[in-house]
Amino acid sequence: MPDDQLRSAQGRWGHPPGLSPLFHTELWERFSFYGMRGLLVLYMTAAVSEGGLGFDVARAGAIYGLYSGLVYLACLPGGWLADRFLGTRRATLSGGLLILAGHLCMAWPVPDGLYLGMAFLVLGTGLLKPSISTLVGQLYGPGDPRRDSGFSLYYMGINIGAFLAPLACGWLALSPPVRAWLQGAGLSPQLAWHAAFGAAALGMLIGLVIFQRARAVLPAASEHPAHAPGPREWRRLRHASASALGVVIILAAAMALGHISVQDLSNLFGGLLLTLVILFFGWLLFAPGWSEEERRNLRLILVLFLGAVVFWSLFEQGSSTLTLFAERNTDRHLDWLGYAFPTTWFHSLNPMLIISLAPVFAVFWVRLGSRNPAPTTKFALGLLLVAAGFGVLFMAAQLAATGVKVSPLWLVATYVLHSLGELCLSPVGLSAMTRLAPARIAGLTMGVWFLAASVGNYLGGRVAAVYERFTLSELFGTVASIGLVAAALLAWCMRGRGVSSADPSSVRPGEH
């Protein structure tokens, strides 16, 4: 069917027929992503006798920061490959296959499967994540009034997958009934971890099957890049690929020979991120040819970028420091369940709250009308809320210091505050970037949001590396103070400035 007819067709929910399979593909891909990520720190720090890797928290935090930072950073070259060489459909399919390979590596019960699996996951997510979002946009023609609604439904699929994954994968990896069943079947209870990683692989496989069956209802334009690459472009790609592969081989050999550690590699990545940010914004702010209004908008983009980095570095500790606190210091026993519920179940609170509260926020911002705050004000509010969440944990940590396990309601309160902060900052930032970006670098400027998520995720993981070096009160108090200071600086620097308010939508961090 020609693309024009596909776009005008009425499929499920009154949208083009390609939306439903993309909704379900992304739901299962996010199921696999959040199912694995929620277990990563716990798996690395669990004792070898329990089936884990027995890493100390510093090493686990360095690995987690490196992985979570690379996942979002990989979206930049992944999107470029889709645009120039693969086309969005093939990039999505290739990314899904790499993700499936990554989860299968982690499902195989060998220690080295962790590193190979994470490498595949980084490459696969970098290809799939920007490409499938672009595919959703390609379903709609210019001016189609269904576009915003379609993206809202698509992002709802993201949050449903993120809600289900910690419940299912956490139960498989951590619940006593699963381990008892494995033992009764003559298998090692330690295989529970790998059963959970296998469930993540199954989720991605389901998503791939749905995606492949939808080929007939996806735009023909998605089959090929917008402009066919010439010999020069292919030559550049070969050189870049060979250089990247060479660097990976050198670093892997250095690690195998003991010349560098995982912490050294994580530090190297942090330096690379810092250099990339400085070079990018140096070029952006000082390049000739911008009008005065464009320069003003670019400075505002830098301020929002820094605010987003601080926010994600605090928010993304949900899978690191908050997970460790839940595992070690929280009373998770439920009488009706008969055992302590899996730590990862806390991770389902955020997507559940996003699904429930996003429509409320959308209506609230609209009803404010002319009193709707500027994006900078909403950013400051988001930072205040995420800081308040760690303020709650600061009080819980003081109770935990007495040797008792605290009520899970402390963590529930924290996740509620963090989710409210996310709704104030994440969709608003996405919208502000699209409105502030100079037209001739609109696509490149959107990469700033991925870069902010990458830096924030990396820093959030590195905080976990110092989890055992400080008391819990010192750690959570310091993190809360950073959020408060960042909110105050943002409010002070941008008083009286900003852009008009943005329309929020239901998103997850980095899901743009």
C-alpha positions as CSV (number, residue, x, y, z in Angstrom):
1,M,0.0,0.0,0.0
2,P,1.4,3.4,-0.9
3,D,2.6,5.6,2.0
4,D,-0.1,8.2,1.5
5,Q,-2.8,5.5,1.9
6,L,-1.1,4.0,4.9
7,R,-1.0,7.4,6.6
8,S,-4.7,8.1,6.0
9,A,-5.8,4.6,6.9
10,Q,-7.7,4.0,10.2
11,G,-6.2,1.2,12.2
12,R,-6.5,0.4,15.9
13,W,-7.2,3.5,18.1
14,G,-8.1,5.5,15.0
15,H,-4.4,5.8,14.0
16,P,-2.4,4.5,11.0
17,P,-2.2,0.7,11.1
18,G,1.6,0.8,11.8
19,L,1.2,2.4,15.2
20,S,-0.2,-0.7,17.1
21,P,2.8,-3.0,16.1
22,L,5.3,-0.3,16.9
23,F,3.5,0.3,20.3
24,H,3.9,-3.4,21.2
25,T,7.4,-3.7,19.8
26,E,8.6,-0.8,22.0
27,L,6.7,-2.2,25.0
28,W,8.6,-5.5,24.8
29,E,11.9,-3.8,24.0
30,R,11.5,-1.7,27.1
31,F,10.4,-4.7,29.1
32,S,13.8,-6.3,28.2
33,F,15.7,-3.2,28.9
34,Y,14.3,-2.4,32.3
35,G,14.0,-6.0,33.3
36,M,17.8,-6.4,32.9
37,R,18.9,-3.0,34.2
38,G,16.9,-3.3,37.4
39,L,18.9,-6.5,38.3
40,L,22.3,-5.4,37.1
41,V,23.7,-3.9,40.3
42,L,22.1,-6.6,42.5
43,Y,23.6,-9.4,40.2
44,M,27.1,-7.9,40.3
45,T,27.1,-7.4,44.0
46,A,25.5,-10.7,45.0
47,A,27.8,-13.3,46.5
48,V,29.1,-16.0,44.2
49,S,27.5,-18.6,46.5
50,E,24.1,-16.9,45.7
51,G,24.8,-17.0,41.9
52,G,26.1,-13.4,41.6
53,L,29.5,-12.1,40.6
54,G,30.7,-11.1,44.0
55,F,31.9,-7.6,42.9
56,D,32.3,-4.9,45.5
57,V,30.0,-1.9,45.2
58,A,32.7,0.4,43.8
59,R,33.4,-1.9,40.9
60,A,29.7,-2.6,40.3
61,G,28.9,1.2,40.4
62,A,31.7,1.9,37.8
63,I,30.3,-0.8,35.5
64,Y,26.8,0.4,35.9
65,G,27.7,4.0,35.2
66,L,29.7,3.1,32.1
67,Y,26.9,0.9,30.7
68,S,24.1,3.3,31.4
69,G,26.0,6.3,30.0
70,L,27.0,4.4,26.9
71,V,23.5,3.2,26.2
72,Y,22.2,6.8,25.7
73,L,25.4,8.1,24.0
74,A,25.1,5.3,21.4
75,C,21.8,6.8,20.2
76,L,23.8,9.6,18.5
77,P,25.8,7.4,16.1
78,G,22.9,4.9,15.9
79,G,20.6,7.6,14.6
80,W,23.3,8.7,12.2
81,L,23.7,5.2,10.8
82,A,19.9,4.9,10.4
83,D,19.7,8.2,8.6
84,R,22.7,7.7,6.3
85,F,23.1,4.0,5.6
86,L,20.4,1.6,6.9
87,G,17.0,3.3,6.9
88,T,14.8,3.3,10.0
89,R,13.3,-0.1,9.6
90,R,16.5,-2.0,9.0
91,A,18.2,-0.1,11.8
92,T,15.3,-1.0,14.2
93,L,15.5,-4.7,13.2
94,S,19.3,-4.8,13.5
95,G,19.2,-3.1,16.8
96,G,16.6,-5.6,18.1
97,L,18.7,-8.5,17.0
98,L,21.8,-7.1,18.8
99,I,19.7,-6.6,21.9
100,L,18.4,-10.1,21.8
101,A,22.0,-11.4,21.4
102,G,23.0,-9.3,24.5
103,H,20.3,-10.8,26.7
104,L,21.1,-14.3,25.5
105,C,24.7,-13.8,26.5
106,M,23.6,-12.8,30.0
107,A,21.2,-15.6,30.2
108,W,24.0,-18.1,29.6
109,P,25.5,-18.8,33.0
110,V,29.1,-17.8,32.4
111,P,30.7,-14.7,34.1
112,D,32.2,-13.3,30.9
113,G,28.7,-13.2,29.4
114,L,28.0,-10.0,31.4
115,Y,30.5,-7.9,29.4
116,L,29.8,-9.3,26.0
117,G,26.0,-9.0,26.7
118,M,26.3,-5.3,27.8
119,A,28.4,-4.5,24.6
120,F,25.6,-6.0,22.4
121,L,23.0,-4.1,24.4
122,V,24.7,-0.8,24.0
123,L,25.1,-1.3,20.2
124,G,21.6,-2.6,19.8
125,T,19.9,0.1,21.9
126,G,21.8,2.8,20.0
127,L,20.4,1.6,16.7
128,L,16.9,0.8,17.8
129,K,15.9,3.6,20.2
130,P,16.2,6.6,17.8
131,S,15.1,4.6,14.8
132,I,11.8,3.3,16.2
133,S,10.8,6.7,17.4
134,T,11.5,8.1,13.9
135,L,9.4,5.3,12.5
136,V,6.4,6.5,14.6
137,G,6.8,10.0,13.2
138,Q,7.0,8.6,9.6
139,L,3.5,7.1,10.1
140,Y,2.0,10.6,9.9
141,G,1.9,13.1,7.1
142,P,2.6,16.8,7.6
143,G,-0.1,18.5,9.7
144,D,-1.8,15.2,10.7
145,P,-3.7,16.1,13.9
146,R,-3.3,12.6,15.2
147,R,0.5,12.9,15.6
148,D,0.7,14.1,19.2
149,S,-1.9,11.6,20.3
150,G,0.0,8.8,18.5
151,F,3.2,9.6,20.3
152,S,1.3,9.7,23.6
153,L,0.0,6.2,23.0
154,Y,3.5,5.1,21.9
155,Y,5.1,6.4,25.1
156,M,2.3,4.7,27.1
157,G,3.7,1.4,25.7
158,I,7.1,2.4,27.0
159,N,5.8,2.9,30.5
160,I,3.7,-0.3,30.4
161,G,6.9,-2.3,29.5
162,A,8.8,-0.5,32.3
163,F,6.1,-1.3,34.8
164,L,5.9,-5.0,34.0
165,A,9.6,-5.7,33.7
166,P,10.7,-5.3,37.3
167,L,7.8,-7.3,38.6
168,A,8.4,-10.3,36.3
169,C,12.2,-10.3,36.0
170,G,12.6,-9.4,39.7
171,W,10.3,-12.3,40.7
172,L,12.3,-14.8,38.6
173,A,15.7,-13.7,39.9
174,L,15.0,-13.0,43.6
175,S,11.9,-14.8,44.8
176,P,12.3,-17.9,47.0
177,P,9.6,-19.9,45.2
178,V,11.5,-19.8,41.9
179,R,14.7,-20.9,43.6
180,A,12.9,-23.7,45.4
181,W,11.3,-24.9,42.1
182,L,14.8,-24.9,40.4
183,Q,16.2,-26.9,43.3
184,G,13.3,-29.3,43.2
185,A,13.9,-29.8,39.4
186,G,17.5,-30.8,40.1
187,L,18.9,-27.5,38.9
188,S,21.0,-25.0,40.8
189,P,19.0,-22.2,42.5
190,Q,21.7,-19.8,41.3
191,L,20.3,-20.1,37.8
192,A,17.4,-17.9,38.9
193,W,19.4,-14.8,37.8
194,H,19.9,-16.2,34.3
195,A,16.2,-17.2,34.1
196,A,15.4,-13.5,34.6
197,F,17.9,-12.4,31.9
198,G,16.3,-15.1,29.7
199,A,12.9,-13.5,30.3
200,A,14.4,-10.2,29.1
201,A,15.5,-12.0,26.0
202,L,12.1,-13.5,25.5
203,G,10.6,-10.0,25.7
204,M,12.9,-8.7,22.9
205,L,12.1,-11.8,20.8
206,I,8.4,-11.2,21.1
207,G,9.0,-7.6,20.1
208,L,11.0,-8.6,17.0
209,V,8.3,-11.1,15.9
210,I,5.6,-8.4,16.2
211,F,7.9,-5.9,14.3
212,Q,8.6,-8.3,11.4
213,R,5.0,-9.1,10.9
214,A,4.2,-5.4,10.6
215,R,6.4,-4.8,7.6
216,A,3.4,-4.4,5.3
217,V,2.0,-1.5,7.3
218,L,5.2,0.4,7.7
219,P,6.1,3.3,5.3
220,A,8.1,2.3,2.3
221,A,10.3,5.3,3.0
222,S,11.6,3.5,6.1
223,E,13.2,0.7,4.1
224,H,16.1,2.9,2.9
225,P,18.0,6.0,4.0
226,A,16.7,9.4,2.9
227,H,19.7,9.8,0.6
228,A,21.6,6.9,-0.8
229,P,25.2,6.9,0.5
230,G,28.0,7.3,-2.1
231,P,31.4,5.7,-2.2
232,R,32.9,8.5,-0.1
233,E,30.3,8.0,2.7
234,W,30.9,4.2,2.7
235,R,34.6,4.7,2.9
236,R,34.2,7.0,5.9
237,L,32.0,4.4,7.6
238,R,34.6,1.7,7.0
239,H,37.4,3.8,8.4
240,A,35.3,4.9,11.5
241,S,34.2,1.3,12.1
242,A,37.7,0.0,11.9
243,S,39.0,2.7,14.2
244,A,36.2,2.0,16.8
245,L,36.9,-1.7,16.6
246,G,40.6,-1.1,17.1
247,V,40.0,1.0,20.2
248,V,37.7,-1.7,21.6
249,I,40.2,-4.5,21.0
250,I,43.1,-2.5,22.6
251,L,41.0,-1.7,25.7
252,A,39.8,-5.3,26.0
253,A,43.3,-6.6,25.7
254,A,44.6,-4.1,28.3
255,M,41.8,-5.2,30.7
256,A,42.6,-8.9,30.1
257,L,46.3,-8.3,30.8
258,G,45.5,-6.3,33.9
259,H,46.9,-3.0,32.7
260,I,43.7,-1.1,33.3
261,S,40.7,-1.8,35.5
262,V,37.0,-1.4,35.0
263,Q,37.2,1.7,37.2
264,D,40.0,3.1,34.9
265,L,37.8,2.5,31.8
266,S,34.8,4.2,33.5
267,N,37.0,7.2,34.3
268,L,38.2,7.3,30.7
269,F,34.6,7.3,29.5
270,G,33.8,10.1,32.0
271,G,36.7,12.2,30.5
272,L,35.5,11.5,27.0
273,L,32.0,12.7,27.9
274,L,33.3,15.9,29.5
275,T,35.5,16.6,26.4
276,L,32.6,15.9,24.1
277,V,30.3,18.3,26.0
278,I,32.9,21.1,26.1
279,L,33.7,20.7,22.4
280,F,30.1,20.5,21.4
281,F,28.9,23.6,23.3
282,G,32.1,25.5,22.5
283,W,31.4,25.0,18.8
284,L,27.7,25.7,19.3
285,L,28.1,28.9,21.2
286,F,31.0,30.5,19.4
287,A,30.3,29.5,15.8
288,P,29.8,32.5,13.5
289,G,26.5,33.2,11.8
290,W,24.1,33.0,14.6
291,S,21.6,35.9,15.1
292,E,21.4,37.5,18.5
293,E,18.1,35.6,19.3
294,E,19.7,32.3,18.3
295,R,22.7,32.9,20.5
296,R,20.3,33.7,23.4
297,N,18.4,30.5,22.8
298,L,21.6,28.5,22.6
299,R,22.7,29.8,26.0
300,L,19.4,28.8,27.4
301,I,19.8,25.3,25.8
302,L,23.1,25.1,27.7
303,V,21.5,26.0,31.0
304,L,18.7,23.5,30.5
305,F,21.3,20.8,29.5
306,L,23.2,21.4,32.8
307,G,19.9,21.2,34.8
308,A,18.9,18.0,33.0
309,V,22.4,16.4,33.7
310,V,22.0,17.1,37.4
311,F,18.4,15.8,37.5
312,W,19.2,12.5,35.7
313,S,22.3,12.0,37.8
314,L,20.0,12.0,40.9
315,F,17.0,10.4,39.3
316,E,18.8,7.5,37.8
317,Q,20.1,6.3,41.2
318,G,16.8,4.4,41.3
319,S,18.7,1.4,39.8
320,S,21.8,1.8,41.9
321,T,21.9,3.5,45.3
322,L,18.2,3.2,45.9
323,T,18.2,-0.4,44.9
324,L,21.1,-1.1,47.3
325,F,19.2,0.7,50.1
326,A,16.0,-1.3,49.3
327,E,18.0,-4.6,49.4
328,R,20.0,-4.0,52.5
329,N,18.1,-1.6,54.7
330,T,14.4,-1.9,53.9
331,D,11.9,-4.3,55.5
332,R,10.3,-5.9,52.4
333,H,8.6,-8.8,54.2
334,L,4.8,-9.2,53.4
335,D,2.7,-11.5,55.6
336,W,0.3,-12.3,52.8
337,L,3.2,-13.1,50.5
338,G,5.1,-15.2,53.0
339,Y,8.5,-13.8,52.1
340,A,10.3,-10.5,51.3
341,F,9.2,-9.2,47.9
342,P,11.9,-8.6,45.3
343,T,13.8,-5.4,45.5
344,T,13.1,-4.6,41.9
345,W,9.4,-4.3,42.5
346,F,10.1,-0.7,43.7
347,H,11.1,0.1,40.2
348,S,7.6,-0.4,38.9
349,L,6.4,2.5,41.0
350,N,7.8,5.2,38.7
351,P,6.1,4.0,35.4
352,M,2.9,3.3,37.3
353,L,2.9,6.9,38.6
354,I,3.8,8.3,35.1
355,I,0.9,6.5,33.5
356,S,-1.4,7.7,36.2
357,L,-0.3,11.3,36.6
358,A,0.8,12.4,33.1
359,P,-2.7,13.1,32.0
360,V,-3.3,15.1,35.2
361,F,-0.2,17.2,34.5
362,A,-1.2,17.7,30.9
363,V,-4.6,19.1,31.9
364,F,-3.0,21.1,34.8
365,W,-0.5,23.0,32.6
366,V,-3.2,23.8,30.1
367,R,-5.6,25.1,32.7
368,L,-3.0,27.4,34.1
369,G,-3.2,29.3,30.8
370,S,-1.2,32.5,30.9
371,R,0.1,31.6,34.4
372,N,1.8,28.4,33.0
373,P,5.4,28.6,34.3
374,A,8.3,28.9,31.9
375,P,10.4,25.7,31.3
376,T,13.2,27.0,33.5
377,T,10.8,27.3,36.4
378,K,9.6,23.8,35.8
379,F,13.2,22.5,35.6
380,A,13.9,24.2,39.0
381,L,10.8,22.6,40.4
382,G,11.8,19.2,39.1
383,L,15.2,19.5,40.8
384,L,13.6,20.5,44.0
385,L,11.3,17.5,43.9
386,V,14.1,15.0,43.2
387,A,16.2,16.6,46.0
388,A,13.2,16.3,48.3
389,G,13.1,12.6,47.5
390,F,16.7,12.2,48.8
391,G,15.7,14.3,51.8
392,V,13.2,11.7,52.7
393,L,15.9,9.0,52.3
394,F,18.2,11.1,54.5
395,M,15.7,10.7,57.3
396,A,15.2,7.0,56.6
397,A,19.0,6.5,56.6
398,Q,19.2,8.0,60.1
399,L,16.7,5.3,61.3
400,A,18.5,2.6,59.4
401,A,21.8,3.6,61.2
402,T,20.2,2.3,64.4
403,G,20.3,-1.2,62.9
404,V,16.7,-1.6,62.1
405,K,15.2,-2.1,58.6
406,V,13.0,0.8,57.7
407,S,9.5,0.7,56.3
408,P,9.1,0.5,52.5
409,L,6.9,3.6,52.7
410,W,10.1,5.7,52.8
411,L,11.1,4.5,49.4
412,V,7.5,4.8,48.1
413,A,7.5,8.5,49.2
414,T,10.9,9.0,47.4
415,Y,9.7,7.4,44.2
416,V,6.5,9.6,44.3
417,L,8.5,12.8,44.6
418,H,11.0,11.7,41.9
419,S,8.1,10.9,39.5
420,L,6.5,14.3,40.1
421,G,9.9,15.8,39.4
422,E,10.3,13.8,36.2
423,L,6.9,15.1,34.9
424,C,8.0,18.7,35.6
425,L,11.3,18.3,33.7
426,S,11.5,15.5,31.2
427,P,8.6,16.3,28.7
428,V,9.1,20.0,29.2
429,G,12.8,19.8,28.3
430,L,12.0,17.8,25.2
431,S,9.5,20.3,24.0
432,A,11.8,23.3,24.9
433,M,14.7,21.8,22.9
434,T,12.5,21.6,19.8
435,R,11.4,25.2,20.2
436,L,14.8,26.7,21.0
437,A,16.9,24.9,18.5
438,P,17.9,27.0,15.4
439,A,16.1,25.5,12.4
440,R,19.3,24.5,10.6
441,I,20.6,22.3,13.5
442,A,17.3,21.1,14.9
443,G,18.2,17.4,14.6
444,L,21.6,17.9,16.1
445,T,20.3,19.9,19.0
446,M,17.9,17.1,19.8
447,G,21.0,15.0,20.4
448,V,21.7,17.3,23.3
449,W,18.9,15.6,25.2
450,F,20.4,12.2,24.6
451,L,23.8,13.6,25.7
452,A,22.3,15.0,28.9
453,A,20.8,11.6,29.7
454,S,24.1,9.9,28.9
455,V,26.1,12.2,31.2
456,G,23.5,12.1,34.0
457,N,23.2,8.3,33.8
458,Y,27.0,8.0,34.0
459,L,27.3,10.3,37.0
460,G,24.4,8.5,38.7
461,G,26.1,5.2,38.4
462,R,29.4,6.6,39.7
463,V,27.6,7.7,42.9
464,A,26.9,4.1,43.6
465,A,30.6,3.5,43.5
466,V,31.0,5.5,46.8
467,Y,28.0,3.9,48.4
468,E,30.1,2.1,51.0
469,R,32.6,4.9,51.6
470,F,30.2,7.2,53.4
471,T,27.3,6.7,55.9
472,L,23.9,6.5,54.3
473,S,23.0,9.8,55.9
474,E,26.1,11.5,54.5
475,L,25.5,10.1,51.0
476,F,21.8,10.9,50.8
477,G,22.2,14.3,52.5
478,T,25.0,15.3,50.0
479,V,22.9,14.2,47.0
480,A,19.9,16.1,48.3
481,S,22.1,19.2,48.8
482,I,23.3,19.0,45.2
483,G,19.8,19.0,43.9
484,L,18.8,22.0,46.1
485,V,21.9,24.0,45.0
486,A,21.3,23.2,41.3
487,A,17.6,24.3,41.7
488,A,18.6,27.6,43.4
489,L,21.3,28.3,40.8
490,L,18.9,27.7,37.9
491,A,16.2,29.9,39.5
492,W,18.8,32.7,40.2
493,C,20.5,32.6,36.8
494,M,17.3,32.5,34.7
495,R,15.0,34.8,36.7
496,G,12.9,36.7,34.3
497,R,14.1,34.7,31.3
498,G,13.0,31.6,29.5
499,V,10.8,30.5,26.7
500,S,7.1,30.1,26.6
501,S,5.7,27.1,28.4
502,A,5.9,23.7,26.7
503,D,3.4,21.0,26.2
504,P,4.2,17.9,28.3
505,S,3.7,14.4,27.2
506,S,4.1,11.0,28.9
507,V,7.7,10.0,28.6
508,R,10.5,8.3,30.4
509,P,14.0,9.6,30.9
510,G,15.9,9.5,27.7
511,E,13.0,8.1,25.7
512,H,12.9,10.8,23.0
